[in-house]
Amino acid sequence: MAGTNVPKDRTIDALEEEYAALVALLGELRDDEWAQPSPCPGWDVRANVAHVIGTESALAGRPQPNVELDRDALTHVRNDIGWSNETWIASMAAAPPAELRARLAAITAERIAALRAMDQGAWDAEVRTPAGPDTYGRFMRIRVFDCWMHEQDIRDATERPGHESGRPVEVVLDEMVAALGYVVGKRAGAPAGSAITFELAGDSGRTVHVDVQERAALVEQLDRPATVTLRMPVGVFTRLGGGRTSATPEVVELAGDEALGRQIVANLAYTI
């Protein structure tokens, strides 16, 4: 297959920065804040942290924890990846916050060392990713996206806004923007002939165009006026795309076909 070509050094640098930002944020939290519900459905702050530790541990070759789950109680779980996440979370349910922060710092340092040592062939090799078969580099771009989204979940849960610009955010947008053809064409059902512009505001923002013909595809420029333009801050776009309960669709500005714009906003959530 022709996999996604993802720059190795830039992506690893972004992931290292994101790991450091997440560990630093956890150092600011009071112990009682770890039980705060987050915008990620079904998870509190502790669950977000345990999930990141668990995923990185699995990528480092650690075995899946052998724990029993109350499946009837976990109504937010929708697929096998979700169940895998929950086993890691359950395995760390009794760990104190200081231990979880130390575990996160240790496993992420181990992962960065392994990624730095990886050769280009392994980086470009096809693997199974949360988005289907693609390159290992694409998987690591998804890891930047996932870790940053959970950092934002924790920030929203504990009222500590920040880190909505910089290299990790740029890599997050690379990953999310790549899904906009699917979102506009398949999920939102934009009609053939329509043209959509997203104006994402902020220091790391960008303007993105989607042209809908037989299929919806990203394009550098539109050859006609946009059918609808959607304007929103980067933080709103990412929360809507991630299906977060903190998403604020009412702040999206629409210019042009407002009905189509509302249809797209209502279908921006695409993550698993």
N, C-alpha and C positions, 0 to 999 in steps of 0.2 A: 504494500500500500504506500501511497505518498503521504507520509506523516507530516505533522506540523513542525516546521523549522523554528525552534525557539533558541535565542541566543543563550549560550551556556553561562558565561561569566556574569552577564547582567542579571540573569534570573537567580543565580546563586547569591550574588551580592544583595539582591532585593530580599531573598528569603532570609539571609543572615540578619539584615536590618530589621525585618519583621519579627524574627525570633527575639531579638534584643529588645524591641519595643514592647513585645508582649510580656517578657520577663520583668522589664522595668515597671510596667503598669501593675503587675501583680504585687510588686513590692510596695505600692502605694495603698493597697487595700487593707481595710480592717478585717479581722477574721469573720465578723458577722456579715460582711458584704458578700462573702462567698456563697451565701444562701439566697442572694437576691435573684428573683426570676429575670431571665434575659429575653430579648426580642426573638431569639432562636426558639421556635415552638418546642415546649417540653423541657427545656434546659435552663438550669440556673447557672450562676457564674462558675461554680465548681465543675459542672458537667461540661461546659465549654473548654475549660482547662484540661480536664481528664481526656476529653476527645482528642485534643491536639497531641497530648502525650501518647495516647494510645495509637494514633495513626503513625506518628513518627517512630514509635517503638516497633510497630508492625513492619514499617519500611526498613528498619534496622535489623529485622530478622527475629524479633522476639515472638514467642508463640502466643496465640490467642488465649486469653484467660478462660478458664473453665468455671463459669459461674451460671447459676440458675437465674432466669429472668421471669418476672411476672408479665407475661405478654399481654394479658388483658388490661393491665394498667398503663401500658406504654402506647397510648392511642396515637401519638405523634409519629410513630415509626411506620414507614411505608414500603421498605424494601430490604434486601439482604445487607446492603451496606449499612443501613440504619441499625439493623440488629447487631452487626459486628461492632458498630460504635457503642451500642449500649452495654455490651459485655465488658469493654474496656472501662466505661464509666462506672459500672457496678463494682468492678474490681478495685476501684480507688475510692469508694464511697466513704470509708472510714479514715482515710489519710488526712492528717491535718494540713492546713493551707501551706505552712512553711515547707512541709515535705513535698507537696505537689509543685511548688515553685522551684525547689531544688531539682526535682525530677525533670521538670521542663527544661531548666537550664542545662542539665547534663545530657539529655537525649538530643536536644537541638544542637549542642556543640558537637556531639558524635556524628550527627547527620551532616552538618556542614563539612566536617573533616572528610567524610566519605564522599560527598559530592565534589569537593575540591580535588580528590584523588581520582575521580572518574574520568576515563578517556572519552574522546568525542564519539567514538563508535558506540559505547554504552549509552551515552546521552541521547543519541539519535535512534537507538534500537526501539523496535516496537514492543510495547508492553500493554497490559490491561490497565486502563485509567478509569476514574469515575465517569468519564465522558465516552467510554468505549475504547477500542484499540487505537493507540496513538503512540507517539514517541515518549521516551522517559522524560525528555525535556518538557513536553506538554504537561506531563503529570506534575512536574515540579512547578510549572507556572500555575497549575491548579492549586498546588500547596500554598503558594503565596496568596492566592485569592482566598482560600479557605482560612488560613491563619489570620489574615487581616480582617476578614469578616467576623471571626470570633473575637478578635480584639475589639472591634466596634460593638459587638454584642455586649461585651463586658463594660466598655465605656458607657454605653447607653444604660445598662442596668445599674451602674453606680454613679451616674451623672458626672462623668469625667470625659467630656467631648474632646476630640483632638485627633491628630495623625490622619488627616484627610488630604494630605498632599505628600509628594516625595516619591522616590523610586518604587517602593512597594505598591503605592497606589497606582502608579503608571502601569506596572505589570498587571495589577488587578484589572485595570480598564482594558488592557490588551486582551485578557482572557474573556471578560464580559462582553466587550464589543464584538468579539468573534462570533458570539451567539445571536447577534441581533437579526441576522437574516432569518434564522429559525424562529425567533420570537415574533418578528413582524409578519413573516409569511405563513408560518404554520400555526403558531399559537393565537396570534391576533387575527389571522385571516385577511390581511390587507389585500385588496383586489389588484389584479394585474393592471399595470399602467400607473399605479400610485407611486409616489416618491416621498420618502420620509427623511427628515433631518432631525437629529438629536443634538442639541446644544447643551453640553455639560459644563457648568460653571465651576470655577475654582482654580487654584494655582496649578493643579495637575489635570484640569479639564481639557476637553477637546470637542470638536465638531465632527459628527459622524453622519454619513449619508447611506440610505438603503434604497435601492432601485428595485421595484417589483415588476418583473416581466413574467416569464414562465415560472421562474423561481425568484425569491427575494435574495438580493446579494449586496454586500458592502461595495461601495464605489468611492473613488477619490473625490469625484465631483458629480453633481447631477447635471443632465443636459436640458433640464427644464425646471421651472419653479417647483418647490416642494409642495406636495398635496397638504401636508401638515408638518409643522415644526414643533418639537417638544423641547422646552427649555426647563432645566432643573439643575440644582447643585449636584456635584458628584456624589455626595453623601446620600441624597434622595434616590438617585439612580441606582446605586449599589444596594441600598436597602430594599427598594422595590424589586430589583432583580433577584435578590436573595430571599424574597418572601418573608421579610422580617415584620414583626408586629409593630415595630417603631416606624415603619414606612409611612410617608405623608403624601399620598397621591394628590391631595387637594392643592399642594403648592406648585404642581407642575403647570407651567404656562403653555397654552396651546395657541398656535397661530395657523389659520387655514381651516381644514376640515376637522372641526372639533369632535364630531362623533367618532371619526376614525382615530383621532388622538386619544380619546377616552378609552376606546377599544384596545389600543396598544398599551396604555397605562395599566389597564385591568389585567393584562396578560403578560406583563414584564417578568413576573416570577417564573424562573425556569429551573432553578437548582433542585437537586435531589434532597 
